[in-house]
Amino acid sequence: MIWKRAATLEQLNQTGADCMVGHLGIIITRLDDNEMEGTMPVDQRTRQPFGLLHGGASVVLAETLGSLAGYLCSEGQQQVVGVEINANHLRAVRDGQVRGVCRALHAGRRNQVWQIDIFDEQDRLCCVSRLTTMIVDPR
């Protein structure tokens, strides 16, 4: 198991309830020993003007999953901040929901690299994202 902090799905979902995460309808649905998973609806909140899932919304899902995973790999009063994210949008999604699966490529003491794959309801890969985070000690 890579996690250093204990958390329930309910606790993880509560952290995002009153911010962009909650506004976009992102829900953390699975936390196992090495992966985290969450869903996001494809609706009026997350579509771009042409009716497709907005690439920025996919990035919000990816950064949400990676940042929460990063936090779970920190300790005490440490905080986790994102320092770089990229995304390759591979397939358009018009409706339903997407599912992001986050796993660590590197979970070090000071920096972390997270791979987030986003799938549509037919389990087709739609977006591949990589997030780099940094662990910051309290001042």
Buried (B, 14 or more C-beta within 10 A) or exposed (E): EEBEEEBEBEEBBEBBEEEEBBEBBBBBBEBEEEBBBBBBBBBEEBBEEEEBBBEEBBBBBBBBBBBBBBBBBBEEEBEBEBEEBEBEBEBEBEEBBBBBBBBBEEBEEEBBBBBBBBBBEEEEEBBBBBBBBBBEEEE
